[in-house]
Amino acid sequence: MKTDIEIARECSLKNIDSIADYIGIPLNELETYGRYIAKVPETLIDQKKVDKSNLILVTAITPTKAGIGKTTVSIGLALGLNKLGKKAVCALREPSLGPCFGVKGGAAGGGYAQVLPMDKINLHFTGDFHAITSANNMIAALLDNYIYQHRDEGFALKEVLWKRVLDINDRNLRHVVTGLGTKTDGIIAETGFDITPASEIMAILCLSKDIDDLRRRIDNIILGITFDDKPFYVKDMGVGGAITVLLKDAIHPNLVQTTEQTPAFVHGGPFANIAHGCNTILATKLAMTFSDYVITEAGFGADLGAEKFYDIKCRKSGLQPKLTVIVATTQGLKMHGGVPLEKIKEQDIEGLIKGLDNLDRHIENIRKFGQSVVVSFNRYATDTDAELDILRKHCEKIGVGFAVNNAFMEGGEGAKELAQVVIDTIENKPSQPLHFVYDDKDDIKTKIEKVCREIYRADSVTYGKTALRMLERIEKLGIQHYPVCIAKTQYSFSADQKLYGCPSGFSIKIRDLVINNGAEMIVAIAGDIMRMPGLSMSPQAERIDIVNGEIEGLS
């Protein structure tokens, strides 16, 4: 089997003008980045067309460390719909350099279901991540300078809440001390770094409705707390305009193409375990403006990505998905059925059947939101017909649509079965209007506990001292109406990554709360999850190289 990057190199790409013209984007509106990438202004969004388009969310069972293949299914579904004569576009997140050089090696799909040019998308792309990193760190530099320059006037913050970010996995930066040296080298302070996808600037970009809304949100970022217990905002430094300038190009969605030369928007990239895990509202609505079907995905399992997609992105944007697709693999199900990781590629009927409980819980959760569900079986070469038959019959028994996805090996042809089931379900049994897990009027503690109990199935929720103190601060600030974004491990419904399957009888501890006042949400840190990941014993960077002028190791 050829590698993803080998397949990508063999694909014939069309000029981006042709891709835009295919779905009716005015060519004079494009800002091209070479021949195959362009930015499209969000001002082209037409809400009337958005309301008529069919939005489809792709999510998954609780993943293995090898992933489940949501992006491949998302792209494949778009290809399959186009094969059936439908006008379909996918709207995806941008890959982070952290996983690309850490675990995954790439995040642009796989096999014959990729977005292209995959090497550019996986690496620096149009510079959006760099712009977000620069904007975030410019705020940090300006804040440090403000404190330094005004210290003789008596200005100080008793608590600085803003951290720097970097788009690489670097555990050594989780806790650092800055300002060491002479007096002119700054003021000594303990701080730390998060990874760029966890930045509040990333969340703001993904949730903003236009450039003015972006500026408003940046001004409202809370940087710290003064000694008289007042919040200190970006607007207090008068630099909101400067930060917006750094993001003036990044706010425009990116247009690329698939392995079958169909359009795709790739824009924004928050992780779903430590952030809200969805691409930008602007890219989704732009895709819906120019197509009849839009496929988007939310990161990791449905307990993380899908819940945040509904409760945060849809709540704030008014989007109403017509259908949710859950991706499942035999390897993932067997892992949740108690099969040792080194044996999940072998046939194990008993383990597969036990693992179906994980799938069922995700289906139950998604139905709580009023969503119609289709299960997409992402097939691997080691899967057997007996395993496939068990999963198909199980879905029939519980009344859920089912289809095999072979897009990895066959492109759009391999996704036609899934595409047809999706079309039939939307036409005959579309989703109801969204039901959210919690109400805006609920306080933050109630919102957290509703998600933990109703989605994760925790028996109880506890709070550390820092979290309790932050709950009091949130109440004083009058921002209880914000949605919550829970950061926890992606490998379990619980906050313990080793509790596979459908754990019960567990408690979730919220150790801290992060106020994203500009993004207008509260991030709750559960368990031992880190907002700056580390690298493994053998990171993918060891296998990435340039050979005869060609990049190798991206997959």
URJOZI-V479676 format. One line per field, one symbol per residue. ss: DSSP state (h for helix, s for strand, l for the rest). psi: psi as a letter, one per 40 degrees, with the letter a starting at -180 (. if undefined). burial: # if it has 16 or more other C-alpha atoms within 10 Angstrom, else .. Layout:
ss: ???
psi: ???
burial: ???
This chain:
ss: lllhhhhhhhlllllhhhhhhhllllhhhssslllllssslhhhllhhhhhhlssssssslllllllllhhhhhhhhhhhhhhllllsssssllllhhhhhlllllllssllsssslhhhhhlllllhhhhhhhhhhhhhhhhhhhhhhhhhhlllsssslllsssllllhhhllsssllllhhhlllssslssshhhlhhhhhhhhlllhhhhhhhhhllsssssllllssshhhlllhhhhhhhllllllssssssllllssssllllllllllllllhhhhhhhhhlllsssssllllhhhhhhhhhhhhhhhhlllllsssssslhhhhhhhllllhhhlllllhhhhhhhhhhhhhhhhhhhhllllssssssllllllhhhhhhhhhhhhhlllssssslhhhhhhhhhhhhhhhhhhhhhhlllllllllllllllhhhhhhhhhhhhhlllsssslhhhhhhhhhhhhhlllllssssslllllllllllllllllllssssssssssllllsssssslllllllllllllhhhhlsssllssslll
psi: hiiddddddehhiiidddddddeehhdeeihigadeiiihheeehhdddddeihhhhhaiihiieeidfddddddddddddddeeihiiihiiiiidcddecddeiffaibegiiihdddddbebeeddddddddddddddddddddddedeeehihehhehiiiifihgdeedhihieiaideeahhihaiiiideeidddddddeieadddddddddehhdahieffiihidddefedddddddedddehihhaiieffiihhhhifiiedeaefiiidddddddddeidhhhiiiiaiddcdddddddcddddeeigieihhhhiiddddddeeehideeeeihgddddddedddddddddddddeehihhhhhhhideiidddddddddddddefhiiihhfdddeaddeedddddddddddddgiiiihhidiideiidddddddddddddfidihihiddddddddddddeffeeiiihhhiieeidaeheegibgiifiihhheihhhgddefihhhhhafhhehiiiidgiddeehihhfehhieh.
burial: ...#####..#.#..#####..#.#....###...#######..#...##..############..##################.##################################.###.##.#############..##..##.......##..#.##########.##...........##...#####################..############.....#####...##..##.##.####################################################################..#####################....##.##..#############.###############...#....#..##.##.....#########.#############.##...##..#####....##..######..####..#.#...##.##.##....##################...####..######################.#######...###..#.......####
